[in-house]
């Protein structure tokens, strides 16, 4: 049985205006991403991948076209509704980590739960549970300056997971990490996908993209190629 579609894009276009001049960045992107897929989004500078990531993350809206996220048409939603969808449906992992330095690991992980209206005691319990899952249960009381780069990124990943979102959207998640730590973080994403999550990874690094099961390459605002990776084909049922 085919898995349900979690992201449906139909002819997504995005233009920015500089004075009266329109700059078309996305020129008609149509694709489906299925539940529990692990997708890497690639493209050179100027390809439109950052713009597409912002639209996927409901941080921006398309100028034209349709975006259905987990059964909801978010294409024309007002900002307040989009903010609610973002908090409920999407877990973000950023290259810069974006942790608050004065908060402990558990308090940082619990932040999205504040907006979801979860009580303080339950927030911290849920945060500690997710930190356990990313291998940092013994660091829940530590602040970011007491953690290594890899540990900080694990805290950021735990924060992305704490709301049980529909998708994890990771933007260059290994960009500030050394190669050994990058491999550890990519192994963690593989475990997250194996546990049932949908992962969309934005990267410019070939070796990082190949951890995914499907690679979508953008060029000049359109999908240039959309292929399954070797490891995905090797793991496919006979």
C-alpha positions in Angstrom: 0.0 0.0 0.0 1.3 3.4 -1.0 2.3 5.7 1.9 0.2 8.9 2.4 1.5 12.1 0.9 2.7 14.5 3.6 3.8 17.4 1.3 2.1 18.1 -2.0 3.3 21.0 -4.1 1.6 21.9 -7.3 3.1 24.5 -9.6 4.7 26.5 -6.8 6.0 29.9 -7.9 7.7 32.7 -6.0 8.6 36.1 -7.2 10.2 39.0 -5.3 9.8 42.6 -6.5 12.6 45.1 -6.6 10.8 48.3 -7.4 8.7 47.4 -10.4 11.0 44.6 -11.5 9.8 41.1 -10.7 12.5 38.5 -9.9 11.0 35.0 -10.3 12.9 32.6 -8.0 10.7 29.5 -8.2 9.3 28.8 -11.6 6.7 26.0 -11.1 7.8 23.4 -8.6 5.5 20.3 -8.4 6.4 17.3 -6.2 5.1 15.0 -3.6 6.9 13.9 -0.4 5.5 10.8 1.3 5.1 10.0 5.0 8.4 8.5 6.5 10.5 9.6 3.5 14.0 10.9 3.9 14.6 13.5 1.3 17.6 15.8 0.6 17.1 19.1 -1.2 20.1 20.3 -3.1 21.1 23.1 -5.5 23.7 25.7 -6.2 23.5 29.2 -4.9 20.6 31.0 -6.6 18.8 27.7 -7.4 15.8 28.5 -5.2 16.4 25.9 -2.6 16.4 28.3 0.4 13.2 29.9 -0.9 11.6 26.5 -1.3 12.7 25.5 2.2 11.1 28.7 3.6 7.8 27.8 1.9 8.0 24.2 3.0 8.5 25.4 6.6 5.6 27.9 6.3 8.0 30.7 7.0 7.0 32.2 3.6 4.1 31.7 1.2 4.2 31.1 -2.6 3.2 33.8 -5.1 1.2 31.1 -6.9 0.5 27.4 -6.8 -0.8 25.0 -4.1 0.9 23.6 -1.0 -0.9 20.9 1.0 0.9 19.9 4.2 -0.5 16.8 6.0 -3.9 17.3 4.4 -4.1 21.0 5.1 -4.0 23.6 2.2 -1.6 26.2 3.7 -1.2 28.1 0.4 -3.4 31.0 1.4 -3.4 30.8 5.2 -3.1 34.0 7.2 0.1 34.5 9.2 -1.5 33.6 12.6 -2.8 30.2 11.2 0.6 29.5 9.5 2.3 30.1 12.9 0.1 27.4 14.5 0.8 25.0 11.6 4.5 25.6 11.9 4.5 24.9 15.6 2.4 21.7 15.3 3.5 20.2 12.0 7.2 21.2 11.5 10.3 20.6 13.6 13.2 22.9 12.5 16.9 22.1 12.8 19.2 25.0 11.8 22.9 25.2 11.0 23.3 27.9 13.7 21.5 25.7 16.3 19.5 28.7 17.6 19.6 27.7 21.3 19.0 30.3 24.1 22.3 30.5 26.0 20.7 31.1 29.5 18.4 28.1 29.3 19.3 24.5 30.1 19.2 21.8 27.4 15.8 20.6 28.7 14.4 24.2 28.9 15.6 24.8 25.3 13.9 21.6 24.1 10.7 22.5 25.9 10.3 25.9 24.2 7.9 24.7 21.4 5.7 23.2 24.1 5.1 26.6 25.6 3.4 27.8 22.4 1.4 24.5 22.4 0.0 25.4 25.8 1.6 22.4 27.7 2.1 22.9 31.5 5.7 23.5 32.8 6.1 20.1 34.7 4.9 18.1 31.7 7.0 20.2 29.3 10.2 19.4 31.2 9.3 15.7 31.4 8.6 15.5 27.7 11.9 17.4 27.0 13.9 15.0 29.1 12.3 12.0 27.4 13.3 13.3 23.9 16.8 14.2 25.1 17.1 10.5 26.2 16.2 9.5 22.6 19.0 11.6 21.1 21.5 10.3 23.7 21.7 13.3 25.9 19.6 12.3 28.9 22.5 12.9 31.2 23.0 16.5 29.9 19.5 17.9 30.4 20.6 20.4 33.1 23.6 21.7 31.1 23.6 25.0 29.3 24.8 25.4 25.7 28.2 26.7 26.7 28.8 23.5 28.7 28.2 21.3 25.6 30.2 20.3 22.5 29.0 21.3 19.0 27.6 17.9 18.4 25.8 17.8 21.7 24.3 21.3 20.9 23.0 20.0 17.6 21.5 17.0 19.4 19.6 19.4 21.7 18.4 21.3 18.6 17.2 18.0 17.1 15.4 17.1 20.3 13.7 20.5 20.3 12.5 19.7 16.7 11.1 16.4 17.8 9.4 17.3 21.0 6.1 18.3 19.4 5.9 15.0 17.4 5.7 17.1 14.1 4.7 15.7 10.7 8.1 16.6 9.2 11.6 17.4 10.4 13.1 20.2 8.2 16.9 20.4 8.6 18.7 23.3 7.0 22.5 22.5 6.6 22.4 20.7 10.0 26.1 19.7 9.7 27.4 23.0 8.4 29.1 24.0 11.7 30.3 20.5 12.6 33.5 18.6 12.0 33.4 15.5 9.8 33.3 12.9 12.6 30.5 14.7 14.4 28.6 15.2 11.1 28.5 11.5 10.6 27.1 11.0 14.1 24.4 13.6 13.5 23.5 12.0 10.1 23.3 8.6 11.8 20.8 10.2 14.3 18.7 11.5 11.4 18.6 8.0 9.9 17.4 6.6 13.2 14.8 9.4 13.4 13.5 8.4 9.9 13.6 4.7 10.8 11.4 5.5 13.8 8.7 6.8 11.5 9.5 10.5 11.0 9.6 12.3 7.7 12.9 14.1 7.2 13.6 16.9 4.6 17.3 17.9 4.6 18.6 21.0 2.8 22.3 20.7 2.1 25.0 21.6 -0.5 27.3 18.7 0.5 27.1 15.6 -1.7 28.2 13.2 1.0 25.6 14.5 3.4 22.8 14.2 0.8 23.7 10.6 0.1 22.5 9.7 3.6 19.0 10.4 2.4 16.9 8.0 0.4 15.9 10.5 -2.3 17.7 13.6 -3.7 15.9 16.4 -5.3 18.1 18.9 -7.1 17.0 22.4 -8.0 18.5 24.7 -10.7 17.3 28.1 -11.8 14.0 27.7 -9.9 12.9 24.3 -11.3 13.4 20.7 -10.3 16.4 19.5 -12.4 16.5 15.9 -11.1 14.6 13.8 -8.6 16.2 10.4 -7.9 16.3 7.6 -5.4 19.8 7.1 -3.9 21.8 3.9 -4.1 21.2 3.0 -0.5 17.4 3.4 -1.0 17.5 1.1 -4.0 19.6 -1.4 -2.1 17.1 -1.4 0.8 14.0 -1.8 -1.4 12.0 -5.0 -1.2 12.8 -7.6 -3.9 
